[in-house]
Amino acid sequence: MGGIVDAIVGGGGLITIPAYLLAGLSPHGATATNKCSSSCGSLLSTIRFFRQGDVHLPSVLVGAAAALGGSWIGARLNMMVPEQILYYIMLAIVPVVAVFLLVRRDLGREDRSNELSRAQLMAISLSIGLVIGGYDGFFGPGSGTFMILGYTALSKFDLLTASGNSKAINFSSNIAALVTYALAGKVVWLVGIPAALCSVAGNYVGSSLAFKGGAKIIRPMFFVVLALLLGRLIYDLAV
């Protein structure tokens, strides 16, 4: 299920990380192991979106490069800084994002990226990769969702292209974080490898649904993921 949600709109970690925690993994172990499964799933989705022509390659290359650095920094911070700091920030941001989506009902319905210059697109993509890649390495859940929102709101791509871009950049940040966690011995491979196979299957189904439904299926999933993220933040702060 996490792979399906992740392929459509990102945020699959909101489902998989609690599952890892219920299985007895530590918070750091759950985050690290989730990178193992999500890396494989995002790779499959990236390939499928690329073959469909729903990836803007120039901006993806810049964003992916920035996400590598941002994710590495975020993963290092995760092992040094209490996550509660980020929880409070996200608790304020998520409702604002939900209201923004309700107001901007036309967001991502058509590709208007040609209104921006190539330099502007590259700068925006670099910023998205660096900032959200850092968030992905530090915390993770919902990073794909925020990337899609960034590419639709700032770069003015349609939802399918924004989703394709986010999968490619998310794969880059996932790999950077996975290597960082693996070198630190945080990944539980006995759990991560079978989960990776399930993630690949889920991403295949999810990407197929996104291709068939387009904005009609992607937009409603935003609210599902944001609700899950808000619930996760509140729960983690309460316990």
C-alpha positions in Angstrom: 0.0 0.0 0.0 2.8 2.4 0.8 4.3 1.8 -2.7 0.9 2.6 -4.3 0.5 5.9 -2.5 4.1 6.8 -3.1 3.9 6.3 -6.8 0.7 8.4 -7.1 1.5 11.4 -4.9 4.4 10.5 -2.6 4.1 10.1 1.2 4.3 6.3 1.2 6.5 6.5 4.3 3.5 7.6 6.3 2.2 4.1 5.9 5.5 2.1 5.9 7.4 3.7 8.8 4.6 3.1 11.3 4.6 -0.5 10.1 8.3 -0.8 10.7 7.9 0.7 14.2 5.1 -1.9 15.0 7.5 -4.6 13.8 9.9 -3.5 16.6 12.4 -1.4 14.7 13.8 1.7 16.4 12.8 5.1 15.0 16.2 5.5 13.3 16.1 1.9 12.1 12.6 2.4 10.7 13.7 5.5 8.9 16.8 3.9 7.5 15.1 0.7 6.4 12.3 2.6 4.8 15.0 4.1 2.5 15.9 0.6 1.3 12.3 -0.2 0.2 11.4 3.3 -1.1 14.7 3.5 -3.2 13.7 0.4 -5.2 10.1 1.6 -5.6 11.0 5.1 -6.7 13.5 3.7 -9.2 10.7 1.7 -10.9 8.3 4.7 -10.9 11.0 6.9 -12.3 11.6 4.5 -15.2 7.9 4.3 -16.0 7.3 8.0 -15.9 10.3 8.6 -18.1 9.1 6.1 -20.7 5.7 7.9 -20.6 7.4 11.2 -21.4 6.2 12.7 -18.1 9.7 13.8 -16.9 11.3 17.2 -17.6 14.9 15.9 -17.8 16.9 19.2 -17.6 15.2 20.2 -14.3 15.4 16.7 -13.0 19.1 16.4 -13.4 19.7 19.7 -11.5 17.2 18.8 -8.8 18.6 15.3 -8.4 22.1 16.6 -8.0 21.0 19.1 -5.3 18.9 16.4 -3.6 22.0 14.1 -3.2 23.7 16.8 -1.2 20.6 17.9 0.7 19.6 14.3 1.6 23.1 13.5 2.9 23.0 16.6 5.1 19.5 15.7 6.3 20.4 12.1 7.2 23.5 13.3 9.1 21.3 15.8 11.1 18.8 13.0 11.8 21.4 11.2 13.7 22.4 14.3 15.7 19.3 16.5 16.2 16.0 15.7 18.0 13.2 15.2 15.5 10.7 17.2 17.6 12.1 20.4 16.2 10.9 19.5 12.7 7.6 18.2 14.1 6.6 21.6 15.3 7.6 23.3 12.0 5.6 20.7 10.0 2.6 21.0 12.3 2.3 24.6 11.2 3.0 24.0 7.5 0.7 21.1 6.7 -2.6 22.9 7.4 -1.4 25.9 5.3 -0.6 23.5 2.4 -4.0 22.0 2.6 -5.7 25.4 2.5 -3.5 26.3 -0.5 -4.7 23.2 -2.4 -8.3 24.0 -1.7 -8.0 27.5 -2.9 -5.9 26.7 -6.0 -8.2 24.1 -7.6 -6.5 24.6 -11.0 -3.1 23.8 -9.7 -1.3 21.4 -12.1 -4.1 21.0 -14.5 -2.0 22.2 -17.4 1.7 22.6 -18.2 2.6 26.3 -18.0 6.3 25.9 -17.5 7.0 27.6 -20.8 6.1 30.9 -19.0 9.4 30.6 -17.2 12.9 30.8 -18.6 15.3 27.8 -18.6 17.4 29.6 -15.9 14.4 30.1 -13.7 13.3 26.4 -14.1 16.9 25.3 -13.2 17.1 27.6 -10.1 13.7 26.4 -8.9 14.5 22.8 -9.4 17.9 23.2 -7.6 16.1 24.7 -4.6 13.4 22.0 -4.5 16.1 19.3 -4.7 18.2 20.9 -1.9 15.5 21.8 0.5 13.1 18.9 0.2 16.0 16.5 -0.3 17.3 17.7 3.0 13.9 17.1 4.6 13.7 13.6 3.0 17.1 12.6 4.5 16.2 14.1 7.9 12.5 12.9 8.3 11.1 11.7 5.0 7.3 11.1 5.1 5.6 13.4 2.6 8.7 14.5 0.8 7.4 13.3 -2.6 4.2 15.2 -2.0 6.0 18.4 -1.3 8.2 17.9 -4.4 5.1 17.6 -6.6 3.6 20.7 -5.0 6.8 22.6 -5.6 7.0 21.6 -9.2 3.3 22.5 -9.8 3.2 25.8 -7.8 6.7 27.1 -8.6 7.7 25.5 -11.9 4.1 25.4 -13.2 4.3 21.9 -14.5 1.2 19.8 -14.9 0.6 17.2 -12.1 1.8 14.2 -14.1 5.1 15.9 -15.1 5.6 17.2 -11.6 5.0 13.7 -10.3 7.5 12.2 -12.7 10.1 14.8 -11.7 9.5 14.1 -8.0 10.0 10.4 -8.5 13.4 10.9 -10.1 14.6 13.4 -7.5 13.1 11.3 -4.7 15.1 8.3 -6.0 18.3 10.4 -5.8 17.6 11.6 -2.2 16.6 8.1 -1.2 19.9 6.6 -2.4 22.0 9.3 -0.7 20.1 8.7 2.6 20.3 4.9 2.2 24.0 4.9 1.7 24.5 7.2 4.7 22.3 5.1 7.0 23.9 1.8 5.7 27.4 3.0 6.4 26.2 3.9 9.9 24.7 0.4 10.3 21.2 1.6 10.8 19.5 -0.4 7.9 17.7 -3.7 8.9 18.3 -5.6 5.7 16.3 -8.7 6.8 13.2 -6.5 6.8 14.3 -4.0 4.1 14.9 -6.4 1.2 11.5 -8.1 1.3 9.9 -4.7 1.8 11.7 -3.4 -1.3 10.1 -6.2 -3.4 6.7 -5.2 -2.2 7.5 -1.5 -2.8 8.4 -2.3 -6.4 5.0 -4.1 -6.9 3.1 -1.2 -5.2 4.9 1.5 -7.3 4.0 -0.4 -10.5 0.3 -0.4 -9.6 0.4 3.2 -8.3 2.1 4.6 -11.4 -0.4 2.8 -13.6 -3.3 4.4 -11.7 -1.6 7.8 -12.1 -1.2 7.4 -15.9 -4.9 6.4 -16.3 -6.4 9.0 -13.9 -4.0 11.9 -14.2 -5.0 14.9 -12.1 -8.3 13.3 -11.2 -6.6 10.7 -9.0 -3.5 12.7 -8.0 -5.2 15.7 -6.6 -7.5 13.9 -4.1 -4.5 11.8 -2.9 -2.8 15.0 -1.8 -5.4 15.5 0.9 -5.2 11.9 2.0 -1.4 12.1 2.4 -1.6 15.5 4.2 -4.2 14.1 6.6 -1.9 11.1 7.3 1.0 13.4 7.8 -0.8 15.7 10.2 -2.1 12.6 12.2 1.5 11.2 12.3 2.9 14.5 13.6 0.2 14.9 16.3 0.7 11.3 17.4 4.5 11.5 17.6 4.3 14.6 19.7 1.7 13.1 22.0 3.6 9.9 22.8 
